């Protein structure tokens, strides 16, 4: 797992302490917080919007909201859950705007299974794992996840990839826990029809968010804070 490390001095700080520092206007702590959670939060936005550029924009806007409102975080839930909820709300708002403009169906219950592009059947050779094979599987998994209906896709990314609990996923997406369980089971079943056990191998690398992309989002958010004179 390749996560961009936060600035030296904050690497070992717990999330709650980083949140307190950010609430006091510590932008270095905010940078550390963004770098720590960038990949999970990008995946959350990407699962809803199904577009890299749009997901980056949503993530940046959500971070600005976080910076302005983190003083209201009281620790009732994990900070990662609270952050994901902010990002999901921003992404869902954008999805609703897209729906009004181009009749794209927003994330909601009842998306018919018939809309799913069925995964081609076939078994994968049990050859030794290699970097090239892993990259190929990652690409295939990303394509298959993108073909899931939005309701299944968001749940699968949060539960199966980022490993949020059922309760946390329900809170982030604002749906019942039973719905989380049923959608996750169905999404995983659809993916495993074609990918079998290779899903587990490729999940960790899907929709990576490190290096240049991580740096770009952090730099843009910090630049916006300077421009807007946020406290």
Secondary structure, 3 states (H helix, E strand, C coil): CCCCCCCCCCCCCCHHHHHHHHHCCCHHHHHHHHHHHHHHHHHHHHHHHCCHHHHHHHHHHHHHHHHHHHHHCCCCCCHHHHHHHHHHHHHHHHHHHHHHHHCCCCCCCCCCHHHCCCCCCCCCCCCCCCHHHHHHHHHHHHHHHHCCCHHHHHHHHHHHHCCCCHHHHHHHHCCCHHHHHHHHHHHHHHHHHHHCCHHHHHHCCCCCCCCHHHHHHHHHHHHHHHHHCCC
